[in-house]
């Protein structure tokens, strides 16, 4: 059985997870922006809606 984490180890882990969360959401936003720019004008609203759905799902899946 692994030993319990110290408070500083727990803090480092939490900080790393927070950083990972922010990086994944930023990467998703960047991909969405590229898709939005490449999409014809009439399809841009659906690209934005898909991004919001994906962001919501990603945030729900990632630990806080």
N, CA, C, O and CB atoms as a CASP TS submission, in Angstrom:
PFRMAT TS
TARGET T0000
AUTHOR 0000-0000-0000
METHOD Language model
MODEL 1
PARENT N/A
ATOM      1  N   UNK     1       0.848  -1.180   0.000  1.00  0.00           N
ATOM      2  CA  UNK     1       0.000   0.000   0.000  1.00  0.00           C
ATOM      3  C   UNK     1       0.896   1.247   0.000  1.00  0.00           C
ATOM      4  O   UNK     1       1.848   1.324   0.776  1.00  0.00           O
ATOM      5  CB  UNK     1      -0.966  -0.004   1.232  1.00  0.00           C
ATOM      6  N   UNK     2       0.592   2.226  -0.873  1.00  0.00           N
ATOM      7  CA  UNK     2       1.441   3.425  -0.923  1.00  0.00           C
ATOM      8  C   UNK     2       1.289   4.266   0.345  1.00  0.00           C
ATOM      9  O   UNK     2       0.249   4.261   1.003  1.00  0.00           O
ATOM     10  CB  UNK     2       1.094   4.275  -2.160  1.00  0.00           C
ATOM     11  N   UNK     3       2.346   4.974   0.657  1.00  0.00           N
ATOM     12  CA  UNK     3       2.300   5.833   1.841  1.00  0.00           C
ATOM     13  C   UNK     3       1.435   7.062   1.542  1.00  0.00           C
ATOM     14  O   UNK     3       1.327   7.476   0.388  1.00  0.00           O
ATOM     15  CB  UNK     3       3.738   6.262   2.276  1.00  0.00           C
ATOM     16  N   UNK     4       0.829   7.637   2.561  1.00  0.00           N
ATOM     17  CA  UNK     4       0.022   8.844   2.360  1.00  0.00           C
ATOM     18  C   UNK     4       0.899  10.001   1.874  1.00  0.00           C
ATOM     19  O   UNK     4       2.077  10.090   2.220  1.00  0.00           O
ATOM     20  CB  UNK     4      -0.704   9.235   3.668  1.00  0.00           C
ATOM     21  N   UNK     5       0.320  10.863   1.086  1.00  0.00           N
ATOM     22  CA  UNK     5       1.053  12.031   0.591  1.00  0.00           C
ATOM     23  C   UNK     5       1.183  13.074   1.689  1.00  0.00           C
ATOM     24  O   UNK     5       0.300  13.240   2.531  1.00  0.00           O
ATOM     25  CB  UNK     5       0.352  12.638  -0.642  1.00  0.00           C
ATOM     26  N   UNK     6       2.297  13.761   1.651  1.00  0.00           N
ATOM     27  CA  UNK     6       2.482  14.886   2.566  1.00  0.00           C
ATOM     28  C   UNK     6       1.683  16.068   2.016  1.00  0.00           C
ATOM     29  O   UNK     6       1.306  16.061   0.844  1.00  0.00           O
ATOM     30  CB  UNK     6       4.008  15.252   2.732  1.00  0.00           C
ATOM     31  N   UNK     7       1.421  17.071   2.835  1.00  0.00           N
ATOM     32  CA  UNK     7       0.703  18.244   2.335  1.00  0.00           C
ATOM     33  C   UNK     7       1.400  18.902   1.138  1.00  0.00           C
ATOM     34  O   UNK     7       0.728  19.357   0.212  1.00  0.00           O
ATOM     35  CB  UNK     7       0.545  19.260   3.450  1.00  0.00           C
ATOM     36  N   UNK     8       2.722  18.957   1.145  1.00  0.00           N
ATOM     37  CA  UNK     8       3.422  19.590   0.020  1.00  0.00           C
ATOM     38  C   UNK     8       3.315  18.731  -1.239  1.00  0.00           C
ATOM     39  O   UNK     8       3.203  19.268  -2.341  1.00  0.00           O
ATOM     40  CB  UNK     8       4.904  19.830   0.374  1.00  0.00           C
ATOM     41  N   UNK     9       3.348  17.416  -1.092  1.00  0.00           N
ATOM     42  CA  UNK     9       3.169  16.534  -2.254  1.00  0.00           C
ATOM     43  C   UNK     9       1.760  16.683  -2.820  1.00  0.00           C
ATOM     44  O   UNK     9       1.572  16.729  -4.036  1.00  0.00           O
ATOM     45  CB  UNK     9       3.436  15.058  -1.867  1.00  0.00           C
ATOM     46  N   UNK    10       0.790  16.757  -1.942  1.00  0.00           N
ATOM     47  CA  UNK    10      -0.595  16.939  -2.368  1.00  0.00           C
ATOM     48  C   UNK    10      -0.759  18.273  -3.090  1.00  0.00           C
ATOM     49  O   UNK    10      -1.452  18.346  -4.105  1.00  0.00           O
ATOM     50  CB  UNK    10      -1.548  16.862  -1.161  1.00  0.00           C
ATOM     51  N   UNK    11      -0.136  19.317  -2.579  1.00  0.00           N
ATOM     52  CA  UNK    11      -0.215  20.641  -3.205  1.00  0.00           C
ATOM     53  C   UNK    11       0.423  20.630  -4.590  1.00  0.00           C
ATOM     54  O   UNK    11      -0.121  21.210  -5.530  1.00  0.00           O
ATOM     55  CB  UNK    11       0.466  21.695  -2.321  1.00  0.00           C
ATOM     56  N   UNK    12       1.586  19.968  -4.720  1.00  0.00           N
ATOM     57  CA  UNK    12       2.239  19.870  -6.037  1.00  0.00           C
ATOM     58  C   UNK    12       1.367  19.106  -7.025  1.00  0.00           C
ATOM     59  O   UNK    12       1.246  19.498  -8.185  1.00  0.00           O
ATOM     60  CB  UNK    12       3.611  19.182  -5.911  1.00  0.00           C
ATOM     61  N   UNK    13       0.759  18.012  -6.564  1.00  0.00           N
ATOM     62  CA  UNK    13      -0.123  17.228  -7.426  1.00  0.00           C
ATOM     63  C   UNK    13      -1.322  18.070  -7.874  1.00  0.00           C
ATOM     64  O   UNK    13      -1.677  18.075  -9.052  1.00  0.00           O
ATOM     65  CB  UNK    13      -0.604  15.955  -6.692  1.00  0.00           C
ATOM     66  N   UNK    14      -1.938  18.777  -6.933  1.00  0.00           N
ATOM     67  CA  UNK    14      -3.094  19.603  -7.259  1.00  0.00           C
ATOM     68  C   UNK    14      -2.731  20.706  -8.243  1.00  0.00           C
ATOM     69  O   UNK    14      -3.501  21.007  -9.155  1.00  0.00           O
ATOM     70  CB  UNK    14      -3.682  20.207  -5.995  1.00  0.00           C
ATOM     71  N   UNK    15      -1.565  21.305  -8.061  1.00  0.00           N
ATOM     72  CA  UNK    15      -1.103  22.346  -8.977  1.00  0.00           C
ATOM     73  C   UNK    15      -0.865  21.772 -10.374  1.00  0.00           C
ATOM     74  O   UNK    15      -1.217  22.401 -11.372  1.00  0.00           O
ATOM     75  CB  UNK    15       0.185  22.998  -8.442  1.00  0.00           C
ATOM     76  N   UNK    16      -0.276  20.594 -10.446  1.00  0.00           N
ATOM     77  CA  UNK    16      -0.035  19.948 -11.741  1.00  0.00           C
ATOM     78  C   UNK    16      -1.350  19.622 -12.433  1.00  0.00           C
ATOM     79  O   UNK    16      -1.464  19.798 -13.646  1.00  0.00           O
ATOM     80  CB  UNK    16       0.798  18.669 -11.561  1.00  0.00           C
ATOM     81  N   UNK    17      -2.342  19.153 -11.689  1.00  0.00           N
ATOM     82  CA  UNK    17      -3.644  18.852 -12.281  1.00  0.00           C
ATOM     83  C   UNK    17      -4.331  20.120 -12.772  1.00  0.00           C
ATOM     84  O   UNK    17      -4.971  20.117 -13.823  1.00  0.00           O
ATOM     85  CB  UNK    17      -4.537  18.130 -11.269  1.00  0.00           C
ATOM     86  N   UNK    18      -4.202  21.196 -12.017  1.00  0.00           N
ATOM     87  CA  UNK    18      -4.780  22.477 -12.425  1.00  0.00           C
ATOM     88  C   UNK    18      -4.125  22.959 -13.710  1.00  0.00           C
ATOM     89  O   UNK    18      -4.807  23.429 -14.621  1.00  0.00           O
ATOM     90  CB  UNK    18      -4.618  23.534 -11.309  1.00  0.00           C
ATOM     91  N   UNK    19      -2.797  22.843 -13.788  1.00  0.00           N
ATOM     92  CA  UNK    19      -2.064  23.238 -14.982  1.00  0.00           C
ATOM     93  C   UNK    19      -2.482  22.379 -16.171  1.00  0.00           C
ATOM     94  O   UNK    19      -2.674  22.899 -17.270  1.00  0.00           O
ATOM     95  CB  UNK    19      -0.550  23.129 -14.748  1.00  0.00           C
ATOM     96  N   UNK    20      -2.625  21.078 -15.967  1.00  0.00           N
ATOM     97  CA  UNK    20      -3.051  20.177 -17.035  1.00  0.00           C
ATOM     98  C   UNK    20      -4.437  20.557 -17.520  1.00  0.00           C
ATOM     99  O   UNK    20      -4.684  20.605 -18.725  1.00  0.00           O
ATOM    100  CB  UNK    20      -3.035  18.716 -16.557  1.00  0.00           C
ATOM    101  N   UNK    21      -5.335  20.827 -16.599  1.00  0.00           N
ATOM    102  CA  UNK    21      -6.706  21.225 -16.940  1.00  0.00           C
ATOM    103  C   UNK    21      -6.687  22.476 -17.824  1.00  0.00           C
ATOM    104  O   UNK    21      -7.352  22.519 -18.859  1.00  0.00           O
ATOM    105  CB  UNK    21      -7.538  21.485 -15.652  1.00  0.00           C
ATOM    106  N   UNK    22      -5.925  23.486 -17.412  1.00  0.00           N
ATOM    107  CA  UNK    22      -5.858  24.729 -18.179  1.00  0.00           C
ATOM    108  C   UNK    22      -5.248  24.503 -19.557  1.00  0.00           C
ATOM    109  O   UNK    22      -5.711  25.079 -20.541  1.00  0.00           O
ATOM    110  CB  UNK    22      -5.050  25.776 -17.420  1.00  0.00           C
ATOM    111  N   UNK    23      -4.219  23.672 -19.634  1.00  0.00           N
ATOM    112  CA  UNK    23      -3.570  23.399 -20.922  1.00  0.00           C
ATOM    113  C   UNK    23      -4.495  22.656 -21.878  1.00  0.00           C
ATOM    114  O   UNK    23      -4.536  22.966 -23.069  1.00  0.00           O
ATOM    115  CB  UNK    23      -2.296  22.588 -20.707  1.00  0.00           C
ATOM    116  N   UNK    24      -5.237  21.681 -21.365  1.00  0.00           N
ATOM    117  CA  UNK    24      -6.153  20.932 -22.228  1.00  0.00           C
ATOM    118  C   UNK    24      -7.280  21.816 -22.745  1.00  0.00           C
ATOM    119  O   UNK    24      -7.650  21.729 -23.916  1.00  0.00           O
ATOM    120  CB  UNK    24      -6.733  19.738 -21.475  1.00  0.00           C
ATOM    121  N   UNK    25      -7.822  22.655 -21.890  1.00  0.00           N
ATOM    122  CA  UNK    25      -8.893  23.557 -22.312  1.00  0.00           C
ATOM    123  C   UNK    25      -8.356  24.578 -23.312  1.00  0.00           C
ATOM    124  O   UNK    25      -9.040  24.905 -24.282  1.00  0.00           O
ATOM    125  CB  UNK    25      -9.516  24.272 -21.091  1.00  0.00           C
ATOM    126  N   UNK    26      -7.152  25.083 -23.093  1.00  0.00           N
ATOM    127  CA  UNK    26      -6.540  26.023 -24.038  1.00  0.00           C
ATOM    128  C   UNK    26      -6.272  25.353 -25.382  1.00  0.00           C
ATOM    129  O   UNK    26      -6.461  25.970 -26.430  1.00  0.00           O
ATOM    130  CB  UNK    26      -5.232  26.587 -23.461  1.00  0.00           C
ATOM    131  N   UNK    27      -5.834  24.099 -25.361  1.00  0.00           N
ATOM    132  CA  UNK    27      -5.593  23.372 -26.615  1.00  0.00           C
ATOM    133  C   UNK    27      -6.898  23.165 -27.368  1.00  0.00           C
ATOM    134  O   UNK    27      -6.944  23.309 -28.590  1.00  0.00           O
ATOM    135  CB  UNK    27      -4.917  22.012 -26.339  1.00  0.00           C
ATOM    136  N   UNK    28      -7.946  22.832 -26.650  1.00  0.00           N
ATOM    137  CA  UNK    28      -9.260  22.674 -27.273  1.00  0.00           C
ATOM    138  C   UNK    28      -9.726  23.994 -27.878  1.00  0.00           C
ATOM    139  O   UNK    28     -10.255  24.016 -28.989  1.00  0.00           O
ATOM    140  CB  UNK    28     -10.289  22.165 -26.248  1.00  0.00           C
ATOM    141  N   UNK    29      -9.535  25.084 -27.156  1.00  0.00           N
ATOM    142  CA  UNK    29      -9.924  26.399 -27.665  1.00  0.00           C
ATOM    143  C   UNK    29      -9.124  26.761 -28.911  1.00  0.00           C
ATOM    144  O   UNK    29      -9.674  27.325 -29.857  1.00  0.00           O
ATOM    145  CB  UNK    29      -9.730  27.469 -26.584  1.00  0.00           C
ATOM    146  N   UNK    30      -7.840  26.446 -28.921  1.00  0.00           N
ATOM    147  CA  UNK    30      -7.012  26.719 -30.096  1.00  0.00           C
ATOM    148  C   UNK    30      -7.468  25.933 -31.309  1.00  0.00           C
ATOM    149  O   UNK    30      -7.524  26.468 -32.416  1.00  0.00           O
ATOM    150  CB  UNK    30      -5.564  26.402 -29.801  1.00  0.00           C
ATOM    151  N   UNK    31      -7.796  24.661 -31.103  1.00  0.00           N
ATOM    152  CA  UNK    31      -8.288  23.836 -32.211  1.00  0.00           C
ATOM    153  C   UNK    31      -9.623  24.364 -32.718  1.00  0.00           C
ATOM    154  O   UNK    31      -9.876  24.381 -33.923  1.00  0.00           O
ATOM    155  CB  UNK    31      -8.430  22.365 -31.773  1.00  0.00           C
ATOM    156  N   UNK    32     -10.468  24.791 -31.801  1.00  0.00           N
ATOM    157  CA  UNK    32     -11.760  25.351 -32.195  1.00  0.00           C
ATOM    158  C   UNK    32     -11.578  26.634 -32.997  1.00  0.00           C
ATOM    159  O   UNK    32     -12.264  26.848 -33.996  1.00  0.00           O
ATOM    160  CB  UNK    32     -12.626  25.621 -30.960  1.00  0.00           C
ATOM    161  N   UNK    33     -10.665  27.476 -32.566  1.00  0.00           N
ATOM    162  CA  UNK    33     -10.413  28.727 -33.275  1.00  0.00           C
ATOM    163  C   UNK    33      -9.945  28.462 -34.701  1.00  0.00           C
ATOM    164  O   UNK    33     -10.381  29.134 -35.636  1.00  0.00           O
ATOM    165  CB  UNK    33      -9.375  29.565 -32.527  1.00  0.00           C
ATOM    166  N   UNK    34      -9.065  27.492 -34.866  1.00  0.00           N
ATOM    167  CA  UNK    34      -8.604  27.133 -36.212  1.00  0.00           C
ATOM    168  C   UNK    34      -9.764  26.625 -37.062  1.00  0.00           C
ATOM    169  O   UNK    34      -9.897  27.005 -38.226  1.00  0.00           O
ATOM    170  CB  UNK    34      -7.494  26.065 -36.138  1.00  0.00           C
ATOM    171  N   UNK    35     -10.603  25.768 -36.484  1.00  0.00           N
ATOM    172  CA  UNK    35     -11.761  25.241 -37.217  1.00  0.00           C
ATOM    173  C   UNK    35     -12.741  26.365 -37.540  1.00  0.00           C
ATOM    174  O   UNK    35     -13.317  26.395 -38.628  1.00  0.00           O
ATOM    175  CB  UNK    35     -12.468  24.134 -36.400  1.00  0.00           C
ATOM    176  N   UNK    36     -12.931  27.280 -36.606  1.00  0.00           N
ATOM    177  CA  UNK    36     -13.835  28.412 -36.811  1.00  0.00           C
ATOM    178  C   UNK    36     -13.343  29.286 -37.963  1.00  0.00           C
ATOM    179  O   UNK    36     -14.126  29.689 -38.823  1.00  0.00           O
ATOM    180  CB  UNK    36     -13.958  29.248 -35.519  1.00  0.00           C
ATOM    181  N   UNK    37     -12.063  29.571 -37.975  1.00  0.00           N
ATOM    182  CA  UNK    37     -11.503  30.410 -39.041  1.00  0.00           C
ATOM    183  C   UNK    37     -11.592  29.735 -40.405  1.00  0.00           C
ATOM    184  O   UNK    37     -11.788  30.400 -41.422  1.00  0.00           O
ATOM    185  CB  UNK    37     -10.051  30.750 -38.732  1.00  0.00           C
ATOM    186  N   UNK    38     -11.448  28.411 -40.421  1.00  0.00           N
ATOM    187  CA  UNK    38     -11.464  27.672 -41.683  1.00  0.00           C
ATOM    188  C   UNK    38     -12.883  27.399 -42.185  1.00  0.00           C
ATOM    189  O   UNK    38     -13.082  27.106 -43.364  1.00  0.00           O
ATOM    190  CB  UNK    38     -10.722  26.360 -41.520  1.00  0.00           C
ATOM    191  N   UNK    39     -13.856  27.496 -41.299  1.00  0.00           N
ATOM    192  CA  UNK    39     -15.233  27.162 -41.668  1.00  0.00           C
ATOM    193  C   UNK    39     -15.862  28.286 -42.490  1.00  0.00           C
ATOM    194  O   UNK    39     -15.566  29.464 -42.285  1.00  0.00           O
ATOM    195  CB  UNK    39     -16.077  26.889 -40.410  1.00  0.00           C
ATOM    196  N   UNK    40     -16.731  27.904 -43.421  1.00  0.00           N
ATOM    197  CA  UNK    40     -17.498  28.933 -44.131  1.00  0.00           C
ATOM    198  C   UNK    40     -18.370  29.708 -43.132  1.00  0.00           C
ATOM    199  O   UNK    40     -18.738  29.189 -42.078  1.00  0.00           O
ATOM    200  CB  UNK    40     -18.382  28.292 -45.252  1.00  0.00           C
ATOM    201  N   UNK    41     -18.681  30.916 -43.475  1.00  0.00           N
ATOM    202  CA  UNK    41     -19.454  31.804 -42.589  1.00  0.00           C
ATOM    203  C   UNK    41     -20.712  31.126 -42.038  1.00  0.00           C
ATOM    204  O   UNK    41     -21.017  31.262 -40.853  1.00  0.00           O
ATOM    205  CB  UNK    41     -19.847  33.075 -43.340  1.00  0.00           C
ATOM    206  N   UNK    42     -21.432  30.410 -42.875  1.00  0.00           N
ATOM    207  CA  UNK    42     -22.701  29.807 -42.456  1.00  0.00           C
ATOM    208  C   UNK    42     -22.519  28.621 -41.496  1.00  0.00           C
ATOM    209  O   UNK    42     -23.490  28.186 -40.877  1.00  0.00           O
ATOM    210  CB  UNK    42     -23.474  29.350 -43.678  1.00  0.00           C
ATOM    211  N   UNK    43     -21.320  28.102 -41.363  1.00  0.00           N
ATOM    212  CA  UNK    43     -21.069  26.963 -40.473  1.00  0.00           C
ATOM    213  C   UNK    43     -20.384  27.369 -39.165  1.00  0.00           C
ATOM    214  O   UNK    43     -20.198  26.534 -38.280  1.00  0.00           O
ATOM    215  CB  UNK    43     -20.218  25.932 -41.188  1.00  0.00           C
ATOM    216  N   UNK    44     -20.020  28.609 -39.042  1.00  0.00           N
ATOM    217  CA  UNK    44     -19.252  29.039 -37.869  1.00  0.00           C
ATOM    218  C   UNK    44     -20.028  28.909 -36.561  1.00  0.00           C
ATOM    219  O   UNK    44     -19.445  28.587 -35.525  1.00  0.00           O
ATOM    220  CB  UNK    44     -18.814  30.469 -38.046  1.00  0.00           C
ATOM    221  N   UNK    45     -21.310  29.153 -36.599  1.00  0.00           N
ATOM    222  CA  UNK    45     -22.099  29.031 -35.369  1.00  0.00           C
ATOM    223  C   UNK    45     -22.085  27.594 -34.852  1.00  0.00           C
ATOM    224  O   UNK    45     -22.017  27.376 -33.643  1.00  0.00           O
ATOM    225  CB  UNK    45     -23.548  29.491 -35.612  1.00  0.00           C
ATOM    226  N   UNK    46     -22.148  26.618 -35.747  1.00  0.00           N
ATOM    227  CA  UNK    46     -22.125  25.219 -35.305  1.00  0.00           C
ATOM    228  C   UNK    46     -20.753  24.843 -34.741  1.00  0.00           C
ATOM    229  O   UNK    46     -20.666  24.032 -33.818  1.00  0.00           O
ATOM    230  CB  UNK    46     -22.490  24.282 -36.474  1.00  0.00           C
ATOM    231  N   UNK    47     -19.682  25.426 -35.288  1.00  0.00           N
ATOM    232  CA  UNK    47     -18.338  25.172 -34.750  1.00  0.00           C
ATOM    233  C   UNK    47     -18.251  25.703 -33.319  1.00  0.00           C
ATOM    234  O   UNK    47     -17.719  25.034 -32.433  1.00  0.00           O
ATOM    235  CB  UNK    47     -17.244  25.832 -35.647  1.00  0.00           C
ATOM    236  N   UNK    48     -18.767  26.892 -33.104  1.00  0.00           N
ATOM    237  CA  UNK    48     -18.733  27.484 -31.762  1.00  0.00           C
ATOM    238  C   UNK    48     -19.572  26.664 -30.782  1.00  0.00           C
ATOM    239  O   UNK    48     -19.154  26.435 -29.647  1.00  0.00           O
ATOM    240  CB  UNK    48     -19.240  28.940 -31.804  1.00  0.00           C
ATOM    241  N   UNK    49     -20.751  26.222 -31.216  1.00  0.00           N
ATOM    242  CA  UNK    49     -21.605  25.395 -30.354  1.00  0.00           C
ATOM    243  C   UNK    49     -20.919  24.085 -29.993  1.00  0.00           C
ATOM    244  O   UNK    49     -20.992  23.632 -28.851  1.00  0.00           O
ATOM    245  CB  UNK    49     -22.946  25.108 -31.041  1.00  0.00           C
ATOM    246  N   UNK    50     -20.253  23.481 -30.970  1.00  0.00           N
ATOM    247  CA  UNK    50     -19.532  22.228 -30.716  1.00  0.00           C
ATOM    248  C   UNK    50     -18.399  22.456 -29.718  1.00  0.00           C
ATOM    249  O   UNK    50     -18.152  21.613 -28.856  1.00  0.00           O
ATOM    250  CB  UNK    50     -18.973  21.645 -32.035  1.00  0.00           C
ATOM    251  N   UNK    51     -17.710  23.591 -29.830  1.00  0.00           N
ATOM    252  CA  UNK    51     -16.647  23.909 -28.873  1.00  0.00           C
ATOM    253  C   UNK    51     -17.202  24.019 -27.460  1.00  0.00           C
ATOM    254  O   UNK    51     -16.630  23.463 -26.523  1.00  0.00           O
ATOM    255  CB  UNK    51     -15.944  25.215 -29.265  1.00  0.00           C
ATOM    256  N   UNK    52     -18.306  24.728 -27.302  1.00  0.00           N
ATOM    257  CA  UNK    52     -18.883  24.889 -25.963  1.00  0.00           C
ATOM    258  C   UNK    52     -19.281  23.540 -25.367  1.00  0.00           C
ATOM    259  O   UNK    52     -19.066  23.294 -24.180  1.00  0.00           O
ATOM    260  CB  UNK    52     -20.103  25.820 -26.016  1.00  0.00           C
ATOM    261  N   UNK    53     -19.858  22.673 -26.186  1.00  0.00           N
ATOM    262  CA  UNK    53     -20.224  21.337 -25.709  1.00  0.00           C
ATOM    263  C   UNK    53     -18.979  20.540 -25.317  1.00  0.00           C
ATOM    264  O   UNK    53     -18.961  19.878 -24.279  1.00  0.00           O
ATOM    265  CB  UNK    53     -21.021  20.578 -26.789  1.00  0.00           C
ATOM    266  N   UNK    54     -17.948  20.607 -26.146  1.00  0.00           N
ATOM    267  CA  UNK    54     -16.711  19.876 -25.860  1.00  0.00           C
ATOM    268  C   UNK    54     -16.030  20.424 -24.610  1.00  0.00           C
ATOM    269  O   UNK    54     -15.512  19.656 -23.800  1.00  0.00           O
ATOM    270  CB  UNK    54     -15.751  19.952 -27.059  1.00  0.00           C
ATOM    271  N   UNK    55     -16.029  21.732 -24.450  1.00  0.00           N
ATOM    272  CA  UNK    55     -15.414  22.333 -23.263  1.00  0.00           C
ATOM    273  C   UNK    55     -16.157  21.909 -22.003  1.00  0.00           C
ATOM    274  O   UNK    55     -15.533  21.574 -20.996  1.00  0.00           O
ATOM    275  CB  UNK    55     -15.398  23.869 -23.378  1.00  0.00           C
ATOM    276  N   UNK    56     -17.470  21.922 -22.052  1.00  0.00           N
ATOM    277  CA  UNK    56     -18.270  21.508 -20.902  1.00  0.00           C
ATOM    278  C   UNK    56     -17.988  20.051 -20.541  1.00  0.00           C
ATOM    279  O   UNK    56     -17.829  19.715 -19.367  1.00  0.00           O
ATOM    280  CB  UNK    56     -19.766  21.703 -21.191  1.00  0.00           C
ATOM    281  N   UNK    57     -17.928  19.191 -21.555  1.00  0.00           N
ATOM    282  CA  UNK    57     -17.645  17.773 -21.314  1.00  0.00           C
ATOM    283  C   UNK    57     -16.237  17.580 -20.752  1.00  0.00           C
ATOM    284  O   UNK    57     -16.036  16.787 -19.833  1.00  0.00           O
ATOM    285  CB  UNK    57     -17.809  16.966 -22.613  1.00  0.00           C
ATOM    286  N   UNK    58     -15.266  18.303 -21.302  1.00  0.00           N
ATOM    287  CA  UNK    58     -13.888  18.186 -20.827  1.00  0.00           C
ATOM    288  C   UNK    58     -13.767  18.651 -19.382  1.00  0.00           C
ATOM    289  O   UNK    58     -13.116  17.992 -18.572  1.00  0.00           O
ATOM    290  CB  UNK    58     -12.942  18.995 -21.720  1.00  0.00           C
ATOM    291  N   UNK    59     -14.384  19.772 -19.054  1.00  0.00           N
ATOM    292  CA  UNK    59     -14.324  20.281 -17.684  1.00  0.00           C
ATOM    293  C   UNK    59     -14.997  19.326 -16.703  1.00  0.00           C
ATOM    294  O   UNK    59     -14.545  19.181 -15.567  1.00  0.00           O
ATOM    295  CB  UNK    59     -14.980  21.660 -17.604  1.00  0.00           C
ATOM    296  N   UNK    60     -16.076  18.674 -17.135  1.00  0.00           N
ATOM    297  CA  UNK    60     -16.756  17.713 -16.263  1.00  0.00           C
ATOM    298  C   UNK    60     -15.901  16.468 -16.052  1.00  0.00           C
ATOM    299  O   UNK    60     -15.938  15.863 -14.981  1.00  0.00           O
ATOM    300  CB  UNK    60     -18.118  17.323 -16.854  1.00  0.00           C
ATOM    301  N   UNK    61     -15.139  16.085 -17.061  1.00  0.00           N
ATOM    302  CA  UNK    61     -14.324  14.876 -16.993  1.00  0.00           C
ATOM    303  C   UNK    61     -13.050  15.088 -16.181  1.00  0.00           C
ATOM    304  O   UNK    61     -12.612  14.187 -15.466  1.00  0.00           O
ATOM    305  CB  UNK    61     -13.970  14.409 -18.393  1.00  0.00           C
ATOM    306  N   UNK    62     -12.458  16.267 -16.287  1.00  0.00           N
ATOM    307  CA  UNK    62     -11.193  16.541 -15.604  1.00  0.00           C
ATOM    308  C   UNK    62     -11.412  16.766 -14.114  1.00  0.00           C
ATOM    309  O   UNK    62     -12.419  17.351 -13.713  1.00  0.00           O
ATOM    310  CB  UNK    62     -10.505  17.762 -16.222  1.00  0.00           C
ATOM    311  N   UNK    63     -10.473  16.302 -13.290  1.00  0.00           N
ATOM    312  CA  UNK    63     -10.595  16.578 -11.852  1.00  0.00           C
ATOM    313  C   UNK    63     -10.359  18.060 -11.577  1.00  0.00           C
ATOM    314  O   UNK    63      -9.630  18.732 -12.306  1.00  0.00           O
ATOM    315  CB  UNK    63      -9.595  15.716 -11.041  1.00  0.00           C
ATOM    316  N   UNK    64     -10.978  18.551 -10.527  1.00  0.00           N
ATOM    317  CA  UNK    64     -10.786  19.960 -10.159  1.00  0.00           C
ATOM    318  C   UNK    64      -9.621  20.120  -9.231  1.00  0.00           C
ATOM    319  O   UNK    64      -9.310  21.236  -8.817  1.00  0.00           O
ATOM    320  CB  UNK    64     -12.035  20.530  -9.514  1.00  0.00           C
TER
END
